[in-house]
């Protein structure tokens, strides 16, 4: 394909390549971001739906565009309860992804990490809004073909072809994981075992499900596949899928996660649990059983004999002890038969005795009748 690019002298909007080339954001969402970014400051403070309606973007197309912008941090919404009992929805728009903490600080009017509040929008190094008058600057002039760059851009070599990106970021993303894994293998002093296909599939599912725990931990399929080897090592060491998900999504930093891939790679390595055999070796051995007591003479009746007691206070063997208990029980039975305990009174007798006691206590039983 032959291409000829003419840099516009005015009336243009800057857009980052990370937004324009984002593979998971639909085209309507990208156009909506560029449209709002290029509006004058006084025209930006409107609901997102009105801006979409100006682009004739309604229905399902608008809902999908808004969902993409909310998912990837370009739009943040918060419902607030007013003093008059009504509710309102406050929207924070940015042409760069923001974390929930940054959006909350911008909503409160506090700049966060170089992001300033600009007319209901938040962007780094806030852009200068175009004026409402037409033309915006100077007198109308014909378009020049090439050779002219915007005044605020770096003057470099003029080329009609867009710069080609070298596929180095993908390599740099893989290098930390590979380097850390190799260091861990050297420390362990043994060859690692390759995880099975079932463990890799389960680990990839756990990594992709982290977006339901925290939106900051959203991973792409290729990113999850790169980290599946580290996550599968957790599963090989006896960690369940639920515990792995909890270990990766809990105690997130207050300032937010800058990159989900790097954060999860670091946490998978730093919090890697020990192998089961290492835990078994580190645990202390169970205490040895005590030595048996020596043989002693039994204090029971009959011929003298020896036995081994189970405790230091035992002085009779088992048969002699049982014989002593039977003799003691027979003695108690004979005493009970010699001095029988009187039978307890029936319930009628107890009620009658209680009634008589009440009459005596109240004085009705001793009152004389006047004649």
C-alpha positions as CSV (number, residue, x, y, z in Angstrom):
1,X,0.0,0.0,0.0
2,X,1.3,3.4,-1.0
3,X,0.6,6.2,1.5
4,X,1.1,9.9,1.6
5,X,0.7,11.7,4.9
6,X,0.2,15.5,5.1
7,X,0.6,16.9,8.6
8,X,-2.3,19.4,9.2
9,X,-1.1,22.9,10.1
10,X,-4.1,23.5,12.5
11,X,-7.3,22.0,13.7
12,X,-5.8,18.7,14.7
13,X,-6.0,16.5,17.8
14,X,-3.2,14.6,19.3
15,X,-3.8,10.9,20.0
16,X,-1.5,8.4,21.6
17,X,-0.6,5.2,19.7
18,X,-1.6,3.2,22.7
19,X,-5.2,4.3,22.2
20,X,-5.3,4.3,18.4
21,X,-3.8,0.8,18.1
22,X,-5.5,-0.7,21.1
23,X,-6.7,-4.1,19.9
24,X,-9.6,-4.4,22.4
25,X,-11.2,-1.0,22.2
26,X,-13.7,-0.6,19.4
27,X,-13.5,2.1,16.7
28,X,-16.5,4.0,18.1
29,X,-14.8,4.4,21.5
30,X,-11.6,5.7,19.9
31,X,-13.5,8.2,17.8
32,X,-15.5,9.3,20.9
33,X,-12.2,10.0,22.8
34,X,-10.8,12.0,20.0
35,X,-14.0,13.9,19.5
36,X,-14.2,15.0,23.2
37,X,-10.5,15.8,23.4
38,X,-10.8,18.2,20.4
39,X,-13.8,20.1,21.8
40,X,-13.4,23.6,23.4
41,X,-13.2,23.6,27.2
42,X,-16.7,25.0,27.6
43,X,-18.3,22.3,25.4
44,X,-16.7,19.3,27.2
45,X,-18.7,19.4,30.4
46,X,-21.6,17.3,29.1
47,X,-22.6,13.7,29.7
48,X,-20.9,11.1,27.6
49,X,-24.2,10.2,26.0
50,X,-24.7,13.7,24.6
51,X,-21.2,13.7,23.0
52,X,-22.1,10.3,21.5
53,X,-25.4,11.6,20.2
54,X,-23.6,14.5,18.5
55,X,-21.7,11.8,16.5
56,X,-24.9,10.0,15.8
57,X,-23.8,7.1,18.0
58,X,-26.7,5.6,19.8
59,X,-28.1,2.3,21.0
60,X,-25.9,-0.7,21.1
61,X,-22.9,1.1,19.5
62,X,-22.8,3.7,22.3
63,X,-23.2,1.1,25.0
64,X,-20.3,-1.0,23.7
65,X,-18.1,2.1,23.2
66,X,-18.8,3.3,26.8
67,X,-18.2,-0.2,28.2
68,X,-14.8,-0.4,26.5
69,X,-13.8,3.1,27.9
70,X,-14.9,2.2,31.4
71,X,-13.2,-1.2,31.3
72,X,-9.8,0.2,30.2
73,X,-9.8,3.3,32.5
74,X,-10.7,6.1,30.1
75,X,-14.0,6.9,31.7
76,X,-14.8,6.6,35.4
77,X,-18.3,7.0,36.9
78,X,-19.5,7.5,40.4
79,X,-23.0,8.0,41.8
80,X,-23.4,10.7,44.5
81,X,-26.3,11.4,46.8
82,X,-27.2,15.1,46.9
83,X,-28.6,17.0,49.9
84,X,-32.0,17.4,48.3
85,X,-32.4,13.6,48.1
86,X,-31.6,13.2,44.5
87,X,-28.8,11.2,42.9
88,X,-26.4,12.3,40.2
89,X,-23.7,10.5,38.2
90,X,-20.3,12.2,37.9
91,X,-18.1,11.1,34.9
92,X,-14.4,11.6,34.7
93,X,-13.0,11.4,31.2
94,X,-9.3,11.1,30.2
95,X,-7.4,10.4,27.1
96,X,-5.0,8.3,29.1
97,X,-6.0,5.3,31.4
98,X,-6.5,6.2,35.0
99,X,-6.8,4.0,38.1
100,X,-9.7,4.3,40.5
101,X,-7.6,6.2,43.0
102,X,-6.4,8.7,40.5
103,X,-10.0,9.2,39.2
104,X,-11.2,9.8,42.8
105,X,-8.5,12.4,43.5
106,X,-9.3,14.2,40.2
107,X,-13.0,14.1,41.0
108,X,-12.2,15.8,44.3
109,X,-10.0,18.5,42.5
110,X,-6.7,17.1,43.8
111,X,-4.0,16.5,41.0
112,X,-2.7,12.9,41.1
113,X,0.7,12.0,39.7
114,X,0.9,14.7,37.1
115,X,-2.8,14.6,36.1
116,X,-4.6,17.9,36.4
117,X,-8.3,18.6,36.2
118,X,-9.1,20.4,33.0
119,X,-12.7,21.3,32.4
120,X,-14.2,18.1,33.5
121,X,-11.4,16.1,31.8
122,X,-8.2,14.8,33.2
123,X,-5.1,14.3,31.0
124,X,-1.3,14.5,31.7
125,X,0.1,18.0,30.7
126,X,-3.4,19.3,30.0
127,X,-3.8,20.2,26.4
128,X,-4.7,23.7,25.3
129,X,-8.3,23.8,24.3
130,X,-9.2,25.3,20.9
131,X,-11.1,28.6,21.0
132,X,-14.7,28.8,20.0
133,X,-14.2,31.4,17.2
134,X,-13.7,30.4,13.6
135,X,-11.0,30.3,12.3
136,X,-9.3,29.5,15.6
137,X,-6.0,31.3,14.8
138,X,-5.0,33.7,12.1
139,X,-6.4,34.1,8.7
140,X,-7.5,31.3,6.4
141,X,-4.6,30.0,4.2
142,X,-4.4,27.3,1.5
143,X,-3.1,23.9,2.5
144,X,0.6,23.3,2.0
145,X,1.7,19.9,0.9
146,X,4.2,18.6,3.4
147,X,7.1,20.4,5.1
148,X,5.1,21.9,7.9
149,X,4.8,20.5,11.4
150,X,2.8,21.9,14.3
151,X,4.7,24.5,16.4
152,X,4.6,22.5,19.6
153,X,6.1,19.3,18.1
154,X,9.8,18.5,18.0
155,X,11.3,19.5,14.7
156,X,12.9,16.4,13.3
157,X,13.3,14.7,10.0
158,X,10.3,15.1,7.8
159,X,9.0,11.9,6.4
160,X,5.7,11.1,4.7
161,X,5.7,7.6,6.1
162,X,4.7,6.9,9.7
163,X,7.4,5.5,11.9
164,X,7.6,1.8,12.2
165,X,7.6,0.3,15.6
166,X,10.3,-2.3,16.5
167,X,8.9,-5.3,18.3
168,X,11.0,-4.8,21.3
169,X,8.4,-4.1,24.0
170,X,7.2,-7.7,23.7
171,X,10.7,-9.0,24.3
172,X,11.2,-6.7,27.3
173,X,8.0,-8.0,28.7
174,X,9.2,-11.6,28.5
175,X,12.8,-11.0,29.7
176,X,12.0,-10.2,33.4
177,X,9.9,-13.4,33.7
178,X,12.5,-15.6,32.1
179,X,15.3,-14.0,34.1
180,X,13.5,-14.4,37.4
181,X,12.6,-18.0,36.6
182,X,16.2,-18.9,35.8
183,X,17.4,-17.3,39.0
184,X,14.9,-19.3,41.0
185,X,16.0,-22.5,39.3
186,X,19.7,-21.8,40.2
187,X,18.8,-21.1,43.8
188,X,16.8,-24.4,44.0
189,X,19.8,-26.3,42.6
190,X,17.7,-28.7,40.5
191,X,16.1,-29.0,37.1
192,X,12.5,-27.7,37.1
193,X,9.7,-30.1,36.0
194,X,7.6,-28.9,33.1
195,X,4.0,-28.3,34.1
196,X,1.3,-30.5,32.5
197,X,-1.1,-29.1,29.9
198,X,-4.0,-29.3,32.4
199,X,-2.1,-27.2,34.9
200,X,-1.2,-24.6,32.2
201,X,-4.9,-24.4,31.1
202,X,-6.1,-24.0,34.7
203,X,-3.4,-21.4,35.5
204,X,-4.3,-19.4,32.4
205,X,-8.0,-19.4,33.4
206,X,-7.1,-18.2,36.9
207,X,-5.1,-15.3,35.4
208,X,-7.8,-14.3,33.0
209,X,-10.4,-14.4,35.9
210,X,-8.5,-11.8,38.0
211,X,-10.3,-9.0,36.1
212,X,-13.4,-10.0,38.0
213,X,-11.6,-9.4,41.3
214,X,-9.9,-6.1,40.3
215,X,-10.2,-4.3,37.0
216,X,-6.6,-3.2,37.3
217,X,-5.5,-6.8,36.9
218,X,-7.0,-7.3,33.4
219,X,-4.7,-9.3,31.2
220,X,-4.8,-10.2,27.5
221,X,-4.8,-13.7,26.3
222,X,-1.1,-13.5,25.2
223,X,-0.1,-12.0,28.5
224,X,-1.9,-14.7,30.5
225,X,-0.3,-17.4,28.3
226,X,3.2,-16.0,29.1
227,X,2.5,-16.0,32.9
228,X,0.8,-19.4,32.9
229,X,4.1,-21.2,33.5
230,X,4.8,-19.3,36.7
231,X,1.2,-19.7,37.9
232,X,1.2,-23.5,37.1
233,X,4.2,-23.8,39.4
234,X,2.0,-22.7,42.2
235,X,-0.5,-25.4,41.3
236,X,2.3,-28.0,41.2
237,X,3.2,-27.0,44.8
238,X,-0.2,-27.8,46.2
239,X,-1.9,-24.4,46.0
240,X,-5.6,-24.5,44.9
241,X,-7.0,-22.3,42.1
242,X,-9.0,-20.2,44.7
243,X,-5.9,-19.6,46.9
244,X,-3.9,-18.6,43.9
245,X,-6.5,-16.1,42.8
246,X,-6.7,-14.7,46.4
247,X,-2.9,-14.4,46.7
248,X,-2.7,-12.5,43.4
249,X,-5.7,-10.1,43.9
250,X,-5.4,-9.3,47.6
251,X,-3.5,-6.4,49.2
252,X,-3.2,-4.3,46.0
253,X,-1.1,-1.1,46.3
254,X,-3.1,2.0,47.2
255,X,-1.6,4.0,44.3
256,X,-2.9,1.4,41.8
257,X,-1.3,-1.1,39.5
258,X,0.7,0.6,36.7
259,X,0.9,-2.6,34.6
260,X,-1.0,-5.8,35.3
261,X,1.6,-8.0,33.5
262,X,4.6,-6.7,35.5
263,X,2.8,-6.7,38.8
264,X,1.5,-10.2,38.5
265,X,4.9,-11.5,37.3
266,X,6.6,-10.0,40.3
267,X,4.0,-11.3,42.7
268,X,4.1,-14.8,41.2
269,X,7.8,-15.0,41.8
270,X,8.2,-13.2,45.1
271,X,5.3,-15.0,46.8
272,X,6.0,-18.4,45.4
273,X,5.4,-21.0,48.2
274,X,8.0,-23.6,49.0
275,X,7.8,-27.1,47.7
276,X,6.0,-29.7,49.8
277,X,9.2,-31.7,50.3
278,X,11.0,-28.6,51.5
279,X,8.3,-28.0,54.1
280,X,8.5,-31.6,55.2
281,X,12.3,-31.4,55.7
282,X,12.1,-28.1,57.6
283,X,9.5,-29.4,60.1
284,X,11.0,-30.8,63.3
285,X,10.7,-34.6,63.7
286,X,8.0,-35.9,66.1
287,X,9.2,-36.5,69.7
288,X,10.3,-40.0,70.3
289,X,8.2,-42.2,72.6
290,X,9.3,-42.4,76.2
291,X,11.2,-45.5,77.5
292,X,9.1,-48.1,79.2
293,X,9.1,-48.2,83.0
294,X,11.0,-51.0,84.8
295,X,9.2,-54.0,86.3
296,X,8.0,-53.7,89.9
297,X,6.3,-56.0,92.4
298,X,2.5,-55.9,92.6
299,X,0.9,-54.8,95.9
300,X,-2.2,-57.0,95.3
301,X,-3.2,-60.1,97.2
302,X,-1.8,-63.6,96.3
303,X,1.6,-64.7,95.4
304,X,4.3,-62.1,94.7
305,X,4.6,-61.3,91.0
306,X,6.0,-58.6,88.8
307,X,4.4,-56.3,86.2
308,X,5.3,-53.3,84.1
309,X,3.2,-50.2,85.1
310,X,1.9,-47.8,82.5
311,X,2.4,-44.8,84.8
312,X,4.7,-44.1,87.7
313,X,1.9,-43.9,90.3
314,X,0.4,-47.4,89.5
315,X,1.3,-50.1,92.2
316,X,-1.0,-53.0,91.2
317,X,-1.3,-55.0,88.1
318,X,-4.5,-55.1,86.0
319,X,-6.1,-58.3,87.4
320,X,-5.4,-57.4,91.0
321,X,-6.8,-53.9,90.5
322,X,-10.0,-55.3,89.0
323,X,-10.3,-57.7,91.9
324,X,-9.9,-54.8,94.4
325,X,-12.6,-52.9,92.6
326,X,-15.0,-55.8,92.7
327,X,-14.5,-56.3,96.4
328,X,-15.1,-52.6,97.0
329,X,-18.3,-52.7,95.0
330,X,-19.5,-55.7,97.0
331,X,-18.8,-53.9,100.3
332,X,-20.8,-50.9,99.2
333,X,-23.8,-53.1,98.2
334,X,-23.7,-54.9,101.6
335,X,-23.8,-51.5,103.4
336,X,-26.8,-50.4,101.4
337,X,-28.7,-53.6,102.2
338,X,-27.9,-53.3,105.9
339,X,-29.1,-49.6,106.1
340,X,-31.7,-49.2,103.4
341,X,-32.5,-45.6,102.5
342,X,-36.2,-44.8,103.1
343,X,-38.3,-44.4,99.9
344,X,-38.9,-40.8,99.0
345,X,-42.5,-39.5,99.6
346,X,-44.9,-39.5,96.6
347,X,-45.8,-36.3,94.9
348,X,-49.2,-36.2,96.7
349,X,-47.5,-36.4,100.1
350,X,-45.1,-33.6,99.1
351,X,-48.0,-31.4,97.9
352,X,-50.0,-32.0,101.1
353,X,-46.9,-31.3,103.3
354,X,-46.2,-28.1,101.4
355,X,-49.8,-26.9,101.8
356,X,-49.7,-27.6,105.6
357,X,-46.5,-25.6,105.9
358,X,-48.0,-22.7,104.1
359,X,-51.1,-22.6,106.4
360,X,-48.9,-22.7,109.5
361,X,-46.8,-19.9,108.2
362,X,-49.8,-17.7,107.3
363,X,-51.6,-18.2,110.7
364,X,-54.8,-19.6,109.3
365,X,-54.3,-22.9,111.1
366,X,-54.2,-21.4,114.6
367,X,-56.9,-18.6,114.3
368,X,-59.8,-19.0,116.8
369,X,-63.4,-18.7,115.6
370,X,-65.5,-16.1,117.5
371,X,-68.9,-17.4,118.8
